């Protein structure tokens, strides 16, 4: 017995990084299983972006001027990068609502009582949301192809660049889910988290280059749109997809959109993950 006790005392502690990764994957698996058992969550998440594609394509197509042209085809190819980006960022609201719901039901407190990494609960939730977002993007890309969207419509591209564009979209979506996580931890009900997650998203997505050419905006609004992190990812996708609407603006994010998208997304993750984990510790104390 003494030998066993001495062995236990000198046993090395678990690596904090590996424990955090393992715990995060366990929580992510739990959330994915939950999503699979509530298929309407996924279905409703798919309906909204599909509606945006159809409505913007057929209602505004032919009336928007893109690069001096009012061609409906040009607008379809211009639009899709914005729709993709809007879809991944709107996942923020569901992420915040899910975390707020877990808080409301006391599930977060039960997780906190377990010997697990503190940030694993939030990381697992955001990873599960990332998987759902990836599924949504796949379906949305198929719908976009059906309505006439094509890569390489304004130049040459390749499979690596197209894949890179979708990875940038997923990175932006993952970054924004951390904002949703912070909102979910800061409110009392899932309803409040949903409202709080959408209110700020509308100006972020619409004061951008997603749906219109920023050159038609007033100067002060154009500057805001061009330095918007959301606009950087949209512009990067247009460049990588070789679609119309590539900006001639002198703003740094518009001249180097891929780098700007990466930098913005990483900064958002670092800042809001830190704030969310800190809020998690105090909110469940």
Residue pairs with C-beta under 8 A, 6 or more apart in sequence:
16 117
19 116
19 117
20 117
20 119
20 120
20 123
23 116
23 117
23 120
23 124
24 117
24 119
24 120
24 123
24 124
24 127
25 124
25 127
26 116
26 120
26 124
27 111
27 120
27 121
27 123
27 124
27 125
27 128
28 123
28 124
28 125
28 127
28 128
28 131
29 124
30 124
30 128
31 98
31 124
31 125
31 128
31 129
32 128
32 131
35 41
35 42
35 128
35 132
41 94
42 132
42 135
42 136
45 91
45 94
45 132
45 136
46 136
46 139
46 140
48 87
48 90
49 83
49 86
49 87
49 90
49 136
49 140
50 139
50 140
50 143
52 83
52 86
52 87
53 79
53 80
53 83
53 140
53 143
53 144
53 147
54 147
56 79
56 83
56 211
57 72
57 75
57 76
57 79
57 147
57 148
60 75
60 79
60 211
61 72
61 75
61 76
61 79
62 70
62 71
62 72
62 75
63 70
64 70
64 75
64 78
64 212
64 213
65 213
65 216
66 74
66 75
66 78
66 213
66 244
66 245
67 74
67 213
67 244
67 245
69 244
73 148
73 153
74 153
74 244
76 147
76 148
76 149
77 149
77 150
77 153
77 154
77 241
77 243
77 244
78 238
78 243
78 244
78 245
79 149
79 211
80 144
80 149
80 241
80 243
81 165
81 210
81 234
81 235
81 237
81 238
81 241
81 243
81 245
82 205
82 208
82 209
82 210
82 211
82 234
83 140
83 144
83 210
84 137
84 140
84 141
84 166
84 169
84 237
85 169
85 172
85 205
85 210
85 230
85 233
85 234
85 237
86 205
86 210
87 133
87 136
87 137
87 140
87 173
88 133
88 136
88 137
88 169
88 170
88 172
88 173
88 176
89 172
89 173
89 176
89 201
89 204
89 205
89 230
90 198
90 201
90 205
91 129
91 132
91 133
91 136
91 173
91 176
91 177
91 180
92 176
92 177
92 179
92 180
92 183
92 197
92 201
93 180
93 193
93 194
93 197
93 198
93 201
94 129
94 180
94 194
94 197
95 125
95 126
95 129
95 177
95 180
95 181
95 184
95 197
96 179
96 180
96 181
96 182
96 183
96 184
96 187
96 193
96 194
96 196
96 197
97 184
97 190
97 191
97 193
97 194
97 197
98 125
98 129
98 184
98 190
99 108
99 122
99 125
99 180
99 181
99 184
99 185
99 193
100 183
100 184
100 185
100 187
100 188
100 189
100 190
100 192
100 193
101 190
101 193
102 108
102 125
103 184
103 185
103 283
103 284
104 188
104 189
104 190
108 121
108 280
108 283
108 284
109 284
111 121
112 118
112 121
112 284
118 277
118 280
118 281
119 273
119 277
119 280
121 280
122 178
122 181
122 273
122 276
122 277
122 280
123 273
125 177
125 181
126 174
126 177
126 178
126 181
129 173
129 174
129 177
129 180
130 170
130 173
130 174
130 177
133 170
133 173
133 174
134 170
137 166
137 169
137 170
141 166
151 157
151 162
151 241
151 242
151 243
152 241
152 242
153 242
153 243
153 244
154 242
154 243
154 244
154 246
155 242
156 242
157 240
157 241
157 242
161 240
161 241
161 242
162 240
162 241
164 240
164 258
165 236
165 237
165 240
165 241
168 233
168 236
168 237
168 240
168 258
168 261
168 262
168 265
169 233
169 237
171 261
171 262
171 265
171 266
172 229
172 230
172 233
172 261
172 264
172 265
174 265
174 269
175 264
175 265
175 266
175 268
175 269
175 272
176 268
178 268
178 269
178 272
178 273
178 276
179 197
179 268
179 272
180 193
180 197
181 272
181 276
182 272
182 275
182 276
182 279
183 193
183 196
183 197
184 193
184 197
185 276
185 279
185 280
185 283
186 196
186 279
186 283
187 193
187 196
204 228
204 230
205 230
207 221
207 224
207 225
207 228
208 214
208 225
208 228
208 230
208 231
208 234
209 225
209 226
209 231
209 234
209 235
209 245
209 247
210 230
210 231
210 234
213 245
214 222
214 225
214 226
214 231
214 247
214 249
215 222
215 247
215 248
215 249
217 225
222 249
223 251
225 231
226 247
226 249
226 251
226 253
226 254
227 251
227 253
229 253
229 260
229 261
229 264
229 265
229 268
231 253
231 254
232 253
232 254
232 257
232 260
232 261
232 264
233 257
233 261
233 264
233 265
235 245
235 246
235 247
235 253
235 254
235 257
235 260
235 261
236 257
236 258
236 260
236 261
237 243
238 244
238 245
238 246
238 257
239 246
239 257
239 258
240 258
247 254
247 257
249 255
252 260
253 260
253 264
254 260
